[in-house]
Each structure stands twice: as structure tokens, then as C-alpha cells.
Amino acid sequence: MFELYQSQRAMRAMRKAAMQRGVVAVLDVGTSKIACLVLKFDATDHIGELDGIGSLAGQSGFRVIGAASTRSRGVRFGEISAMQETERAIRTAVQAAQKMAQIRVDHVIACFSGAEPRSYGLDGRVELEENMVSEQDVAQVLASCDVPNYGQGREVLHAHPVNFSLDNRSGLADPRGQMGQELTCDMHMLTVDGTAIANLAHCIKRCDLELAGIANSAYVSGLSSLVEDEQELGAACIDLGGGATSISIFMKKHMIYADSVRMGGDHVTSDISMGLQVPAATAERIKTFYGGVHATGMDDREMIDIGGDTGDWEHDRRTVSRAELIGIIRPRMEEILEETRVRLDAAGFEHLPSQKIILTGGASQIPGLDTLASRILGQQVRLGRPMRVHGLPQATTGPGFSSAVGMCLFATRPQDECWDFDLPVERHSNKTFRRAVRWFKANW
């Protein structure tokens, strides 16, 4: 079994080494497509210096020198279902990106959307032996967080300290070097199904690549699609992918909740394919060119030529009105948005000071979806595109590449996680701390 938690520090060190050598690749393993971006680093002398606890710790200059995407194979609901098919697709994307960059890549950082993510909010508290917060004190307060029993076969994917408090002062980004008596910490922990992670790691290894990092696509999509004010004040990013819809909530520039709905754009295509009795490729083309969620009087008169090559003239010359097509698409999109609203309500999203919702991902490009989403979710909704990064080709600037661009930011601007600190091994009398240390020792 691939012990993810035990390997996080090794992957972080491997990523720093690859960035110092100048080149690393990011890989978005999705249900509908697999995208690969090759990054070249310019300011290599500043790479890997984690100067603070925050979203911009260790930022560095980089540019995209290679980009490629291919149709995904062997991936369902954001998880690998056929190893050999996925391996071939990953090799195709990586080799095409390498050819464009004219350089060989050995290390990749991957993201995925499935594996049933679950979020936990943890808190820890320690008394300071000296009146100044040190690196060891930060490690101790992270270790003191009461880790729940999250189930057999699950792995911790992200563990971000999102807030520090020193005595009565809260909202500290980096408490080190400050004076006080008692240090507390709020941490967000995201767990995923360990088997899905193990399959992805094994598949990348079969492609003769080293896995230098792994992330949840809900997290990285939020990094690339939310502007700075939205990350600070509170916003939700809904990444409508092919096989899964990822949900993340950000506050104070940290992700505080993530979840996923096992439905996406491929389900809409499947509905069109069954409803109109056409092949999946034809259904995808019809959805892309004529899709929508709001029917008007004109749509009754706009006829779509379905086409076909069955040899049956009557069958191949069929037409359907755009209103009928919208009647197939809208119920499925409503179902996805209703499930998303259930997840947001469970997370307490309505209590945030700002409640903006950003739609991104390939399936968010269906015309009128933002209006439908604002009606169902009852919030301010906008369509989000990934931020521009240096050297990014025009073909990869659409909403479908939010995860891939977010992986660039994840690689170059890493937020501190609990495995960036040397956790203490001495046992204290505190029962919570003792249990946390035992858990950490078992999983490191």
C-alpha cells in the first residue's frame, strides 16, 4: 500500500530538487482529458525558501514552455479504472508536452478529482515554555491537534494550518518570533481514499516518471480561479469536470472545506446520447455547439441536424429542435447544482461574510449556466477562468484548464502543511497530544 502521509516530506524534497534543476511538469488526470504543462524556473536561487506560513511562502518565477492535452482513457469519476489505458494517455500527454518544450521531464506533480474527499476542522493548543514562539512551538501545536478516526484505508492529502492565535490575538498568519503565553492553531485536514492515490502513483511510476507531489483538484482549481479578494473574504469554487464536480471553499487565503459530487459533463453527454439515440461523440459535438439550459421561443424553431452514418437514410437525416436538446441538458445540470447546494449547506457556507460562487471547469461553459446556478444556489455566481501565467498557450487558458494552471501555482507557491515541520516525539501528559503523536508516528 502506498503510504501517502509517510511520503509527503519525501515528495516535497523531491519537488524542491526538481525546481532547483529548473524543470518540472504538472499533470491533471481528469475523466475527460489529461493535461500536462512543463514549467521552467527562472529565479532558481529563491526556489524552495519557505519564509513564512501563508499562501505565498516560497513563491518563485516560472514560465510554461510546454503544454499538451489528450482525451482521457481509463478514468471514471476522477479515479483510475483501467491502468493500461490511463498509462497510455499519460504517456501521450507528457511526450507531446516534452516535444513542445524540447526538454526531458523526470518529475511530475499530479492532481485528481475523485477519491471521495472529506474535510475535517482540527484545533490544537500548547503552553509556551519560553515567551517567544519558536519553530518547535509551531510543530508542537500542529501535533496537538486532535486527529479524528477518519476510517481504514484513507490517507491525509492536505493538512493546512489556517489560523494561529497567540493569547487573545487571533488571525495570525505566522506566529514565529512573537511574544505570548499560549499558542492555538486551527488546521484543515483533507482525507481521500488511499487506493485511488495508490493507483495514480503506480500509474505514474509505470510511465517512468517520479511523483514529486499530489493535490486535490478542488484545491488547485480554487487557487487559479479565485481572485485574491475572493480567497480572502470567502468564496466557493465549483469545478464542473467531466466525471466529477469538485467543490472547495476558501477563507483567509486558505482552503477550509472540499468535497466532490460524482457527476459532471460526461453525464450530460450520456443523457443526450441516450435521449437522441446517437453515438457519444455526436452527443458531445451537439452539446458543445448547441447546448444550453434556458429555452426561448426561438429554440422551438431552431432545428439541429443530428446526422449519422448507419446507412438508414431516415435515421441519418433526423433533426431535433434546440428546445428538445435543452430539455435533456437542463434536468441533469439542475441535479448537479442541487447536489452541490447540499454540500455547501453542510459546510455552513451561508455563514461566511462573503458568499460568492465561482463556476469553472469544462462543463461550466454551457450557455446560461451561471444564471441557473444563481437561481439554485441563491448566491452571487460568476464564471471563472484560470489566471494567466507566463508562457501559457492561448489554447490552455479556458475554464477546462483551471486545475492544470492551479497546479503551477501549487508547485511554485506552496502553502505550508504540517509535514513541513519536525513534529516532536516526546510524550506529554495531555491525552489529546499523546494520541496525536501516536497517530503521526504510525503514519510518518
C-alpha positions in Angstrom: 0.0 0.0 0.0 1.3 3.4 -0.9 1.7 5.2 2.4 0.9 8.7 1.3 1.4 10.5 4.6 4.8 8.9 5.1 5.9 10.0 1.6 4.7 13.7 1.7 8.0 15.0 3.1 10.0 13.0 0.5 7.8 14.3 -2.3 8.2 17.9 -1.1 12.0 17.5 -1.0 11.9 15.9 -4.5 9.9 18.8 -5.8 12.4 21.3 -4.4 15.3 19.5 -6.0 13.5 19.3 -9.4 12.7 23.0 -9.3 16.3 23.8 -8.4 17.3 21.9 -11.5 15.0 24.1 -13.4 12.2 21.9 -14.9 9.1 20.1 -13.5 5.8 19.0 -15.1 2.3 19.3 -13.8 -0.3 16.7 -14.7 -4.1 17.0 -14.4 -5.6 13.5 -14.6 -9.3 14.1 -15.4 -12.2 12.0 -16.6 -12.5 13.7 -20.0 -8.9 14.9 -20.6 -5.4 14.6 -19.3 -3.4 17.8 -19.5 0.3 18.3 -19.0 2.2 21.6 -18.6 6.0 21.8 -18.4 7.4 24.6 -16.2 10.8 26.2 -16.4 12.0 28.2 -13.5 14.0 31.4 -13.8 14.7 32.5 -10.2 16.3 29.3 -9.1 18.2 30.9 -6.3 14.9 31.7 -4.4 13.2 28.4 -5.0 12.2 26.3 -2.0 12.8 29.0 0.6 9.8 28.8 2.9 9.9 32.2 4.6 6.5 32.2 6.2 3.3 30.3 6.8 1.0 31.5 4.1 -0.2 31.2 0.5 2.8 33.0 -0.9 5.6 31.2 1.0 8.4 30.2 -1.3 7.0 31.9 -4.5 9.3 31.9 -7.5 9.4 33.0 -11.1 8.4 30.4 -13.8 7.1 30.1 -17.3 5.3 27.4 -19.2 7.4 26.1 -22.0 5.4 23.0 -23.0 1.7 22.2 -22.9 -0.4 19.3 -24.3 -3.7 17.6 -23.6 -5.2 14.3 -24.8 -8.5 12.6 -24.4 -8.6 10.7 -21.1 -8.9 6.9 -21.1 -9.4 4.5 -18.3 -10.6 7.2 -15.8 -14.1 7.3 -14.3 -15.4 9.7 -11.6 -11.9 11.1 -11.4 -10.3 7.8 -10.4 -8.4 5.3 -12.5 -10.4 2.3 -13.6 -8.2 0.9 -16.4 -4.5 1.1 -15.6 -3.0 0.4 -19.1 -5.4 2.8 -20.8 -4.6 5.6 -18.4 -0.9 4.9 -18.7 -1.0 5.3 -22.5 -3.0 8.5 -22.2 -0.5 10.0 -19.6 2.5 9.0 -21.8 0.8 10.7 -24.8 0.2 13.9 -23.0 3.7 14.0 -21.3 5.5 13.2 -24.5 3.7 15.8 -26.5 4.4 18.5 -23.8 8.1 17.4 -23.8 8.3 17.7 -27.6 6.9 21.2 -27.4 9.3 22.2 -24.6 12.2 20.3 -26.3 13.4 19.0 -22.9 13.0 15.8 -21.0 10.9 15.7 -17.8 11.5 13.3 -14.9 9.4 14.7 -12.1 5.6 15.4 -12.3 3.1 16.9 -9.8 -0.3 15.4 -10.3 -3.9 16.3 -9.3 -7.1 14.4 -9.5 -10.8 15.0 -8.6 -12.1 11.7 -7.2 -11.3 9.5 -4.2 -14.2 10.8 -2.0 -12.6 13.8 -0.3 -13.7 14.5 3.3 -12.8 17.7 5.3 -12.1 18.0 9.0 -11.5 21.1 11.1 -9.0 20.4 13.9 -7.7 22.6 16.6 -4.6 22.4 18.9 -3.3 24.3 21.9 0.0 24.4 23.7 1.6 26.4 26.6 4.8 28.2 25.6 7.8 27.2 27.6 9.5 30.4 26.7 7.6 33.7 26.0 8.6 33.7 22.3 7.1 31.4 19.6 9.7 29.2 18.0 9.6 26.7 15.1 9.4 23.9 17.7 6.3 25.5 19.3 4.6 25.6 15.9 5.4 22.0 15.4 4.0 21.1 18.8 0.7 23.0 18.3 0.2 21.2 15.0 0.9 17.9 16.7 -1.5 18.7 19.5 -4.5 18.8 17.0 -7.0 16.1 18.0 -7.0 13.9 14.8 -10.3 12.0 14.4 -10.6 8.4 13.4 -11.2 9.0 9.7 -11.5 5.3 8.7 -9.4 2.5 7.4 -7.9 2.8 4.0 -8.0 6.6 3.9 -5.0 8.9 3.6 -4.3 12.5 4.6 -3.8 14.5 1.4 -3.7 18.1 2.7 -3.2 19.4 6.3 -3.0 23.2 6.3 -2.7 25.4 9.4 -5.3 28.1 8.5 -5.2 30.3 11.6 -2.9 30.8 14.6 -3.9 32.6 17.9 -1.5 33.8 20.5 -3.2 34.5 23.8 -6.1 36.8 22.9 -4.8 37.7 19.4 -6.3 35.7 16.6 -5.8 35.7 12.8 -2.1 35.4 12.9 -0.5 34.2 9.6 2.9 33.4 11.1 3.3 33.5 14.9 7.0 32.7 15.0 9.1 35.3 16.8 6.1 36.8 18.6 5.7 37.1 22.3 2.9 35.3 24.3 2.0 32.6 26.7 -0.4 30.2 24.9 -0.5 29.3 21.2 -3.5 27.8 19.5 -4.0 26.6 15.9 -6.9 25.8 13.6 -6.0 23.2 10.9 -7.9 22.0 7.9 -7.3 18.3 7.1 -8.5 16.6 3.9 -8.6 12.9 3.6 -9.1 10.8 0.5 -9.4 7.1 -0.4 -5.9 5.6 -0.2 -6.5 3.1 -3.0 -7.2 5.8 -5.6 -4.0 7.6 -4.6 -2.0 4.3 -4.8 -3.3 3.6 -8.3 -2.4 7.1 -9.5 1.1 6.8 -8.0 1.6 3.4 -9.5 0.4 4.5 -13.0 2.8 7.5 -13.0 5.6 5.2 -11.9 4.8 2.9 -14.9 5.2 5.9 -17.2 8.9 6.1 -16.0 8.1 9.3 -14.1 8.8 10.3 -10.5 5.8 11.6 -8.5 7.0 14.9 -6.8 3.7 16.0 -5.3 0.0 15.3 -5.4 -3.0 17.5 -4.8 -6.8 17.6 -4.9 -8.2 19.3 -8.0 -10.8 21.2 -6.0 -8.0 22.9 -4.1 -5.8 23.8 -7.1 -8.9 25.0 -9.2 -9.7 27.4 -6.4 -6.1 28.7 -6.4 -6.2 29.6 -10.1 -9.9 30.7 -10.5 -10.5 32.8 -7.4 -9.0 36.4 -7.3 -7.2 37.5 -4.2 -10.2 39.3 -2.6 -12.4 36.2 -3.0 -9.8 34.0 -1.4 -9.5 36.4 1.5 -13.2 37.2 2.2 -14.6 33.8 1.4 -15.8 32.2 -1.8 -16.6 28.7 -3.2 -15.1 27.3 -6.3 -17.2 24.7 -8.2 -15.1 22.9 -10.8 -17.5 21.2 -13.2 -15.4 18.4 -14.7 -16.2 15.5 -16.9 -16.8 12.8 -14.4 -16.9 14.7 -11.1 -17.8 18.2 -9.8 -15.3 19.4 -7.2 -16.2 21.9 -4.5 -13.8 24.0 -2.4 -14.4 26.8 0.0 -11.7 29.4 0.7 -11.3 31.8 3.6 -8.4 34.0 4.6 -6.5 32.6 1.5 -6.8 29.1 2.8 -9.0 26.2 1.7 -11.3 25.4 4.6 -13.6 22.8 3.0 -13.5 20.4 0.0 -15.9 17.8 -1.4 -17.0 16.3 -4.7 -20.2 15.2 -6.5 -19.8 12.2 -8.7 -21.5 13.8 -11.6 -20.2 16.0 -14.4 -20.3 17.0 -18.0 -19.9 13.4 -19.3 -23.3 12.6 -17.6 -24.9 15.3 -19.7 -23.3 13.8 -22.8 -24.6 10.4 -21.9 -28.1 11.8 -21.4 -28.0 13.3 -24.9 -26.7 10.1 -26.3 -29.5 8.0 -24.8 -32.2 10.6 -25.4 -31.5 11.2 -29.0 -30.1 7.7 -29.8 -26.8 9.0 -31.2 -23.2 7.9 -30.5 -21.3 9.6 -27.6 -19.0 11.5 -30.0 -22.0 13.0 -31.8 -23.7 13.8 -28.5 -20.6 15.7 -27.3 -20.5 17.7 -30.6 -24.2 18.6 -30.2 -23.7 19.6 -26.6 -20.7 21.8 -27.4 -22.2 23.6 -30.4 -25.9 23.9 -29.4 -26.1 23.2 -25.7 -27.9 25.5 -23.2 -30.1 25.5 -20.1 -32.7 28.2 -20.9 -35.2 27.7 -23.8 -36.8 30.6 -25.6 -39.5 30.7 -28.3 -36.8 30.8 -31.0 -35.4 27.5 -29.8 -38.6 25.7 -30.9 -37.8 26.8 -34.4 -34.1 26.2 -34.5 -33.6 22.7 -35.8 -30.3 20.7 -35.3 -29.2 18.2 -37.9 -28.2 15.1 -35.9 -26.6 13.3 -38.8 -25.3 9.7 -38.6 -23.6 7.0 -40.7 -25.8 4.0 -40.0 -26.8 3.7 -43.7 -30.5 4.1 -42.8 -31.5 7.3 -44.7 -34.5 8.1 -42.4 -32.4 7.6 -39.3 -29.4 9.6 -40.5 -31.4 12.6 -41.7 -33.2 13.2 -38.3 -33.4 16.7 -36.9 -34.3 17.8 -33.4 -35.2 21.3 -32.1 -32.8 23.1 -29.7 -35.6 23.3 -27.2 -35.7 19.5 -27.0 -31.9 19.4 -26.5 -32.2 21.9 -23.7 -34.9 19.8 -22.2 -32.4 16.9 -21.9 -29.5 19.1 -20.6 -31.3 21.2 -18.0 -32.5 18.4 -15.6 -29.0 16.9 -15.3 -27.4 20.3 -14.6 -30.1 21.1 -12.1 -29.4 17.8 -10.4 -25.6 18.5 -10.2 -26.3 22.0 -8.8 -28.8 20.7 -6.3 -26.2 18.2 -5.0 -23.6 21.0 -4.8 -26.0 23.1 -2.8 -26.4 20.2 -0.3 -22.6 20.1 0.1 -22.4 23.8 0.6 -25.2 23.9 3.2 -23.5 21.0 5.1 -20.3 23.1 5.2 -22.1 26.2 6.6 -21.3 28.3 3.6 -24.1 30.7 4.4 -22.2 31.9 7.5 -19.2 33.3 5.6 -19.0 37.1 5.3 -18.8 36.9 1.5 -20.7 34.2 -0.3 -19.5 34.4 -3.9 -19.6 31.3 -6.0 -17.2 30.8 -9.0 -18.0 28.2 -11.7 -15.1 26.8 -13.6 -14.2 23.6 -15.4 -15.1 22.4 -18.9 -18.8 21.8 -18.2 -19.2 25.4 -16.9 -19.1 26.7 -20.5 -22.8 25.7 -21.2 -24.5 29.0 -22.0 -26.8 30.3 -19.3 -25.4 28.0 -16.6 -24.4 31.0 -14.3 -28.0 32.2 -14.3 -29.3 28.8 -13.5 -26.7 28.4 -10.7 -27.5 31.7 -9.1 -31.2 30.6 -9.0 -30.5 27.2 -7.4 -27.6 28.2 -5.2 -29.1 31.6 -4.3 -25.8 33.4 -4.3 -23.7 35.7 -6.4 -22.3 33.5 -9.2 -19.7 34.3 -11.9 -17.9 32.2 -14.4 -14.2 31.8 -13.6 -11.2 31.4 -15.9 -7.7 30.5 -14.6 -5.3 33.3 -14.1 -2.8 34.0 -16.8 0.7 32.6 -16.1 3.8 33.4 -18.1 4.1 31.4 -21.3 0.7 29.7 -21.2 -0.6 28.9 -24.7 -3.9 30.5 -25.7 -5.5 27.0 -26.2 -5.0 26.3 -22.4 -6.5 29.5 -21.0 -10.1 28.2 -20.8 -12.0 27.1 -17.8 -11.3 23.5 -18.6 -7.6 24.1 -17.6 -8.2 25.6 -14.2 -6.8 22.6 -12.4 -3.7 22.4 -14.6 -2.9 26.1 -14.1 -3.7 25.8 -10.4 -1.1 23.0 -10.2 1.5 25.5 -11.4 0.7 27.8 -8.5 0.6 24.8 -6.1 4.1 23.9 -7.2 5.6 27.3 -7.1 3.7 28.9 -4.2 3.3 26.1 -1.7 1.2 26.7 1.4 2.8 25.2 4.5 1.4 21.9 5.6 2.0 20.0 8.8 4.7 17.8 7.3 6.9 20.9 6.6 7.6 20.9 10.4 9.6 18.4 12.5 6.9 17.2 14.9 8.1 16.5 18.5 8.3 12.9 19.6 8.3 13.4 23.4 5.1 12.4 25.1 3.2 14.9 27.2 0.6 14.1 29.8 -2.1 15.6 27.6 -4.2 12.7 26.4 -5.1 14.5 23.1 -1.5 15.3 22.3 -0.4 11.8 23.2 -3.0 10.3 20.8 -2.0 12.7 18.0 1.7 11.9 18.4 0.9 8.2 18.3 -1.1 8.7 15.1 1.7 10.8 13.5 4.3 8.3 14.4 2.2 5.5 12.9 1.8 7.3 9.6 5.1 9.0 9.0 
